[in-house]
Amino acid sequence: MKQNGYGTRWLWRCAATLLAVVMSLALAVPGAWATEETDTGEQNGRTSGSSSPPRPLPGRDESSDSDQLQERLSGSSGLGGASGSKPDGSGQSRPRITDLRVTVGGTRQITYPIDRGAESPFNVPTSPSGPPSGPGSKDSADGSHTAKHGYPHINLNTDKKTSAGSIDYKLSDVTVTSGTSVYVVVEVDNGWFTIGDVAGVPANLQAAPAIHTLDADNNFGGILVKPGQRYRYTAFNNKDGASIFSPSDLQKYLQSLTFHPGEGRTQTVSVSVSSTPLQASYYSGMKKNYDAHLFDGHGYTFIGSDSKLNRFDEGYGLMQFVSFFEGKGGHLLTIESQAENSLIHNLFDKKSGWIGGARSTYSDAVANKETFSSVCSGEDWHWVGGPSAGVKFWRGSGISGTVPSVYANWAPGQPSGNPDECYVRYDESGAWSAVKNKDSSVEGFYVEFDKLDNSKIGRVTGTVNIFDVKFQLHNMTSDDSMKRVLEGMLYKTTLRPENGRELDEATVKVTVGGHELDKSKYSFNSNTGTLTIPGKHVTGDIGVTAMAKRIVTLHGPGISTPVTLHVPNGKKLDKDTLDKAIVKTGYSISGYLKDGAPWNFQASVTEDMTLTPQWMLEAPTVTVKPTATRLEERNSKVHLHAEAKHDKVPTVTFRYQWSKDGKEIPGKTDAELTVTDPGTYTVTVTGTDPATNVKSQAEATATVAAPHQRTVTLKGRDGFESVFTKLTVTNGDRLTRGQLDDKVSQSGYTITKYTKSDGSEWRFGDAVRADLTLQPHFQLKAPTVTVTANPPRIALVGGKSTLDVQVTLPVPGAKISYLWFRNGAPVTDMTESTHQTAEWGMYLVEVTVTDPRTGLSSKSSMSVTIGAPDKHRVTVKEKDSAHVYLTLDVYNGGLVDMAELSRVKKDGHVLDGWVREDGSTFSPGTDKITSSLTISPVWKPSEQVARPKRALTDTGLAVAAPAVAAALLLTAAGALVALRRRRNQ
């Protein structure tokens, strides 16, 4: 077939194209497709459920396999799925097709009659690929599903499992409500389950013939379920459709099961139920139903009794005419475990048939859809159907091509290596054989359904976690032989020390999931050694650590009876504890020997051992007074006195040696010592027992501290809160002002004094004998002020001089205010640094500067005098007479004071004006004085004031008066005429 591979593939493609065209024409036949709409369904197979992981795809080593297979798994609904569409409802007549001929393999024709009234491949209901929506459409994380389609509602309640001894458990709280079942499958993915009592099986099942089982070793049995028998799989099936399980029967049965996990870390329990007999349908002219079975969330059937099925390519092409529950397409069987192989082989009476394996390239294995068009295209064997399409299960065409971790069950000598044998036949023995495209011994083909119709089949899973128990015991034993525990189940074990040892309770530790469990979350009875961990804390692998104490024996000279001590393993020995175990009056133990070497008390005890004590004269009692003292201040003295005695051996003599800070003080061997320097003074006293000449030493220490160091804190105030510093002085020292000022001086400021916390002023002659806080009082330095007047003298009245102030600030950014005084009186309208004034006199400016950072201010003042204009003498005298009324001094450019002139009077006369000496008129209110002058009053008799007014002729109005009167009359007449016209209008 290799020689004609290209032509054969071409013929296959032509046949597939023809089939697609004819099926499209068939769609035009009115009523050819069922109008019942099927619920969309989610894949309910090996990849479904909360705990069942998807089947792995091992054995694939081509570089592009992963991406291609992933695309196929995510986008394909399985090979050979039923397809079609519903009528369009247009009412138009379509040509009637009476039969359909499909050419397969280039020469063979298969004829299918088309009868609108009969079931045919074109009466297949629509086969949607999506999952059904709503409750019950998939397995639930809590091990439950909702009975929406007639089958029971089951909740395994695995989290409420109960112990059945060791790591066995029961689902005692499983609940089954509503619905009945004619088909029930119970299975576990590892380990097994048993029925504790036949009473746990409903009476109508105890003799039911359609019972299929796999035992714990994956051996198939069609026997009655028996108490004590280990099962991995049990199926009850009533083909006549009558209910065999009521909800109470099924609940009772499930509650009777005892589950035992295998070697894995989890065990998944699944229960599949159907209220309808399981059937697959094959359309070959007429619809024919076949028995179907469930395993691991997949459906299986065998299609046989058809002469057309002994060819692989035809069987592959006819997969599209197989449905499960009227619409769920499948693919040729792919076998991926011993359990699957054993069960499917036996469920269908060990028939010989095609399964979905072929010798093919990876790309051909994943590319085929309705027809398998590539024949013998590769050297390796792949699955060519369903989600596993492209998975390599055998390398090469010989008998030694095992793919690691991939199941295969070839018959002996298979595959034979014959280049024409490219397809896999499921033998009656359950083994596989490589055969040619046509094989007369084939009775049909095996079909696997990855998508189950959850409107007919319900499946619920629950996963139980199994944790390991690991012990780290030292001279201890545990009664736990299984060393495994179920999640959420109480764990208990008894720990016992060996060979009369004592348990070191402090070493008992428990870890769960790698983390140490708090002692409050488990209990340990030290009397019985019972360790108990409540189930709610069993959430991961358990680790138990416990140790027995080590035995330390004290023995040697001076010890009549050996002393035995129990010491925690890994702990350090306490010398005082050992010393108290053996006593010799007046003597102590300097150390212990182990195997002749000194024992290091910093070492941990890790084994049993014997220690020998080393005796020494107990040290004398030595005291120094005072033991701790302090120099009062610089150059003061302290007297130390040492005293030694030995109460238990009164004859001991003593020698003294003083040292300071670890260094001997030469010649200081008396009991008394006077010191002037601070330090640690130690007296070492050597005591000697005259009877044994054994010596011992003791020390006593006195600490002479330096005089107290006092902290002087300088803390700012009044805007200087940021000023903060400390200095340290010796007790009794005296502060200097410069010493403090240097620490806190501030530019632009002087410090006037320092005050203590109580507000009193610090006196610099006082000694510092306690910690002290002083507050510096800052005074803003006065500004430098200059003031000028330009011009410095006003030349005449009304002239002006400009005052200008220049200020040098003590700190940058200081604010300035001005207060002016003239001749000692404040001038309120002068507030700036520059002013013009027409007033002469002495001006003083008071300048206030304020530091905005601190709010403190200072003042300076400066004065300047503006000179007055020259004065002129004004003489007031009677004209033509020597009589002088008064003399006035008037500033240059000024006016004569009218008040002064009002004093000039003459009896019988009234003032009628003023004249100068030259006779010209002088007006006091307007004529400014610019030089000295003499003025005289003009008098008129007082009676002239009382006479009538002069005639108009005297004033020059005599001629004008008639004219003015005539004008006024004319004006009045015009006004009257205008008013009358306005009224008439």
C-alpha positions, 0 to 999 in steps of 0.5 A: 500500500505504500507504493499507491499511497498518493493515489489512495489518499486522493481517492479518499479525499474525493470520497469524503468530498462526495459524501459531504456534497450528498449529505448537503443535498440530503439536508434539502429533503423536508422533514429529513431532520428531527425538529427536536432540539437537543440540550447543548452538552459539556464534555463529561469525560476524563477531563470533567469533574472537580478532581479528575485531571485530564488524561495526559498526552505522553509519547509525543516527541515531534517538535510541532506536536504540542501546538497542533494537539492543543488546537485539536483538543480545544477546538474539536468535539471528537472524531465522527461526531453527528452533524446536521441542521434543522429544517429552515421552515421556508415551506419550499419543495425540495427534490426527494433523494431516494438513496445515497451511495458513498464510494470508499477506497476507490471501488467499494460503494455503500448504498443507504436508502433514504426514506422520509418515514424511516430512520436513516443516517439523515434522521439524526437529530442535531448534535451540538458540541457545547455543554448543557447549561444549568445545574447537573451539567458537570461534576461539582467540587463538593461531590454533588450534582443537581437532578434536573433531568430525572436521575437522582441528586447525589451529594457524596459529602466526602468532607463528612467521611467517617473512619472505618479503621486505618485509612479506610473510610465510609461516605456515611453522609452521602445523600440521594434524593429524587429520581430513580436509576436503571443504570448505576456505576460506582468506581474509584481511580485507585485502591478499592472499595468493599461492601461490608454487608450484603444487607447494604445491597438492595434486595432487587440487586442481590440477584440482578444478572447485569452486574459488571465489576472490576476488582482491585487488580482490574480483573473483570467479573460479571458476578454478584457483588459480595461482601468483603470483595474488593472492587474498583468498579461496579455497574448495575444495569437494567436493560428493560428500563425498570428502575433498579435503584430508588433514591433510598436504595442507592443511598443505602448502597453507597453508605454501605461501601468501605473505601480503601485508598491505593498508593496514591496521594488521592482517591477519587470516588465517582458515581454515574447514574441514568434513569434511561437505559444506556443505548448507542444508535447506529444508522445503516439504512435503518436505526439499530440500537446497541448496548452502551456502558460507562467508565471513568466518565466516558461512554462505550459501545460496540457496533457489529453485525454489519458486513461493511465493518470489516474494513478499517477505513469504512469503519472509520468513515461510518463513525459519523452514523453512531450516536449516543442518546440520539446525538452525542458523537463518538470516536474509535476507542482509544485505550489508555489503561489496563483497567479500561482495556480489561473492562471494555474487552469484557463488557462487549463479550470479547468481540474482535473489532477496530479501535482507533490506533494506526501506524501514521505520522503525527500530522495525519493522526490529528488531521483526519476528521470524517474519513481516515485518508492517510494509509501507512504514512509513518513508522510510529503508532498513534491514536487517531480518534478523539482528544487523544489523537496524535498521542504516540503509544508505540515507537516503530513497527517492531515489537520493542517500541514501548513509549514510557508511561503510555499504555499498550497491550500488543499480542505476542509478536505484535506489531509484526512489522509487516508494512501493510499492517497499519491498523489496530484490531482488538482481539478476543483475548483482549490484546491488540494486533496490527492488521491490514485495512481489511480483516475478515475476523473483525466483527465491528468497531468499538466506539468511545464517547467523550461527551455525555448527554447530561440530560440522560446521565449524571456523574458526581465525583469526590476526591479524598486526600491521603497524607503520609505520616513520617516519624523521627524517633530516637530510642522511641517507638510508635504503634502506627504501622500504616503511616498514612492518614486521611484528610480531615480524619482524627489521627492517633498514635502512641509513643513509648521510650525504649529500655526504661528511658524517660520521654523528653516531652519537650521534643515532641513536635508535630508538623502538618504540611511542612509547618509546625502545628501549634501545641494548642491544636493537638494533645499529647499525654505524657503519661500514656504517650498518646498523641492525638491530632483532631481531624480538622487539623489534618490538612497535609502530611504529618511529621512526628518527632520525639526523643528519649532522654540521654543517660549521664552517669556520675562516678569516680573517686569520692562517689560511693554509689554512681548517680544516674541522670536523664538528660534531654537529647541535644541539651547542654548539661548544667554543672550546678545540677551535677554538682548538687548530685555529689557533695563534699564539705568544703570542696566544690567540683572544678569540672568533669572528665569524660574518657579522660578529657575535660567535659565542655559544658557548652557541648550538647549531650547526644549519647549516653556517657559517664563523667568523673568529677574533679574536686577543688577547695571551695573558694573563700567568701570575699567582699569589698566595701563599698561594692559600687561607688562614685567619685563626687567630682574631679580629684575626689577620693574613695576608700575600698576595703576587702574582707575574706573568710572560709566558713567550712574550712576555718584554717584557710589563710588568705593573700590579697592582690588588687587590680584595676581594669584587669591589670595588677596594681604593683605593691597593692597587696593589702586589704585596703585601697584608696583610689582617685581614678574611676575604674573597676577594682578587683581584689583576688584572694588566694585561700590555702588549706594548710592541711591539704595545701589545696588552694582556691581563689575568689575575687570581689569587685568594686566599681568606682564610677567617674563623677556623674556626667551632667547633661546641659540642654540648651533649648530655644524659646520665643521663636527659637524653638528649633535651637536645641543642643546638648553638652555634657559636663562633669558633676561639679563643673562650672559653666562659662557664658562663652561656652554656652553662647558658642553652642547656640549663637544666632546671626543677628542676635545677642543673648542677654541671659539664660534661665532655668526651667523654673524661670530663674536666671542661671548664675554662671558661678554655680556648679552643675550638680544635676541635669540642667535645661537652660533657655537662652534669651535672644535679643535681636540686634538693633538696626543701624539707622542714618537719616538725612534732610535734603535740603537741610534748610527750608528757604521760604515758607511753602518750600519743602525738604526730603527726609530719607532713612537708610537702615542696615538690618541685623538679619536678612528679611526683617520687616521694618516699620517707621515712627516719626516725631517732629519736635518731640510730637509723633507725626501720624501721617509719616510711616515710610522711610522717605517723606517730603515736608514743608515744616521745619524743626527737629525730626526723629525717626524710630525704626523697628525691625522684626524678624518674621522667623522668630517674631522678635524685634529691636529698635534704633532711632536717629534725628535730623533738623530741618532749618527754618527760613530767615525772618523779616521784621514787619513794623506796623506804625501810624502813617506820617507819625512816629507811633508804632503799633507793633513789630512782627518777625515773619518767616521769609515767604510767609504772611503777616499774622492777621490775628496780630494785625487785628490788635491795631485800633484807633478810636473813632475810626475803623480800619479801611486797609493797609499801605506800605511806606511808598503808599502802595496797598498792602494785602496782609492775607496774600502779600508774602513777606520777602524782606523787612518792611513797614506798613500803616493802617488806613483809617476812616471815621466811624460815622462814615460807616453809618451814613446811607450808601452812596448814589449810583453816580458815586459808584459809576452805576447811574448810567447802567441802571436804566439799561439793566432795568430795561433788560430785566423787563424784556426778559420777564415779558419774553418768559410770560409769552413763552408760558402762554404759548405752551398753555395754548398748545 
